[in-house]
Amino acid sequence: MRLPLRSWKDTLSSLGLKWGRKPQRRKRRSAQLSVEPLEARQLLAAYTWSGATGGSWGDITKWSGGAVPGINDTATISGLNAGASITLDGGRQIGGLTIASNNSQTNVIAQGTGSGGLRVGTGGITTSGNQ
């Protein structure tokens, strides 16, 4: 004997069960991702002078990396021919300076026609070789 649908519902509900569709799963809230900007970073670079005959400080072809050292950079001057010098072309400021020479080198950096000079920051000036 078949019970009518209503009887099934009553029987299930008396047992504490529910009759009906399958319960739908709640949609999970997806986590909202975001990107936070970082503070500006300054990369400290080391530039090496590559002109044995000297030249102008501002000549980017004479520095490794194709750039002139700036306020946070370290400049290394080595391998200059005897009597060669690097001429400042205005005021320059660098983080540190290393001069390495095997020649009895004087006047490695000479003041050019521009005003200013060479200001070296907390990196200081280091010399090695026969200065």
Legacy VTK file of the C-alpha trace (Angstrom):
# vtk DataFile Version 3.0
C-alpha trace
ASCII
DATASET POLYDATA
POINTS 131 float
0.000 0.000 0.000
1.241 3.391 -0.897
1.063 6.293 1.450
0.054 9.634 0.078
2.791 12.285 -0.139
1.277 14.210 2.744
1.648 11.161 5.003
5.343 10.947 4.161
5.834 14.598 5.013
4.020 14.166 8.313
6.032 11.057 9.151
9.332 12.754 8.362
8.434 15.858 10.294
7.413 13.786 13.331
10.909 12.286 13.219
12.429 15.771 13.111
13.358 15.487 9.476
12.466 17.897 6.721
11.023 17.100 3.416
11.929 19.153 0.405
14.791 20.100 -1.827
18.382 19.519 -0.939
19.714 22.378 1.082
21.713 24.735 -1.065
25.259 25.407 -0.119
26.016 28.877 0.978
28.208 30.710 -1.402
31.569 31.344 0.134
32.678 34.847 0.172
35.916 35.091 -1.718
38.692 36.876 0.072
39.380 40.290 -1.338
43.035 40.563 -2.264
44.745 43.884 -2.487
48.184 45.193 -3.285
49.853 47.671 -0.998
52.482 49.981 -2.394
55.950 49.768 -0.887
57.923 52.749 0.212
60.385 54.096 -2.313
63.681 52.244 -2.315
66.987 53.682 -3.365
69.456 51.219 -4.758
73.024 52.088 -3.967
75.251 51.580 -6.966
78.977 51.394 -7.495
80.392 52.976 -10.640
83.924 52.478 -11.923
85.767 54.934 -14.154
86.910 53.165 -17.304
88.851 55.886 -19.130
92.627 55.436 -18.776
93.282 58.830 -20.366
90.972 60.773 -18.074
88.185 63.001 -19.346
85.059 64.757 -18.152
83.314 63.496 -14.996
79.951 63.892 -16.742
80.863 61.648 -19.702
78.588 58.631 -19.222
80.676 56.527 -21.607
83.572 56.652 -19.113
81.576 55.106 -16.237
80.582 51.459 -15.915
76.852 51.025 -16.308
76.612 53.988 -18.656
75.618 56.462 -15.941
77.346 59.119 -13.862
77.483 58.340 -10.122
75.030 60.303 -8.008
74.429 61.293 -4.407
73.925 57.725 -3.113
76.546 56.020 -5.250
80.173 55.039 -4.798
82.652 56.044 -7.493
85.859 54.095 -8.054
88.666 55.596 -10.086
91.443 53.225 -11.091
93.676 52.568 -14.045
94.349 56.193 -15.007
97.479 56.767 -17.042
100.227 58.820 -15.396
99.343 62.494 -15.655
95.698 61.845 -16.625
92.929 63.522 -14.658
89.155 63.616 -14.502
87.747 67.099 -14.951
84.671 68.157 -12.984
82.079 69.803 -15.166
80.159 71.536 -12.399
79.137 70.629 -8.879
78.835 66.900 -8.212
77.772 64.979 -5.137
78.468 61.278 -4.543
78.120 58.886 -1.624
81.721 57.662 -1.554
84.949 57.736 -3.582
87.715 55.175 -3.992
90.897 56.090 -5.839
93.188 53.184 -6.698
96.274 53.818 -8.766
99.643 52.200 -9.346
101.075 55.450 -10.694
102.323 58.322 -8.599
99.109 60.127 -9.361
98.439 63.726 -8.425
95.487 65.867 -9.361
93.259 62.862 -10.130
90.183 65.079 -10.052
90.581 68.579 -11.439
88.125 71.480 -11.247
86.791 72.366 -14.675
85.152 75.552 -15.823
81.874 74.926 -13.998
81.188 76.116 -10.505
80.896 73.852 -7.509
83.126 70.935 -6.729
82.956 67.344 -5.644
81.125 66.691 -2.405
81.620 63.212 -0.959
79.056 61.865 1.492
79.376 59.531 4.447
81.050 56.857 2.308
84.249 58.930 2.562
87.328 58.816 0.370
89.498 55.707 0.201
92.857 55.552 -1.552
95.085 52.613 -2.349
98.206 51.999 -4.399
100.997 54.522 -5.014
99.262 57.857 -4.508
LINES 1 132
131 0 1 2 3 4 5 6 7 8 9 10 11 12 13 14 15 16 17 18 19 20 21 22 23 24 25 26 27 28 29 30 31 32 33 34 35 36 37 38 39 40 41 42 43 44 45 46 47 48 49 50 51 52 53 54 55 56 57 58 59 60 61 62 63 64 65 66 67 68 69 70 71 72 73 74 75 76 77 78 79 80 81 82 83 84 85 86 87 88 89 90 91 92 93 94 95 96 97 98 99 100 101 102 103 104 105 106 107 108 109 110 111 112 113 114 115 116 117 118 119 120 121 122 123 124 125 126 127 128 129 130
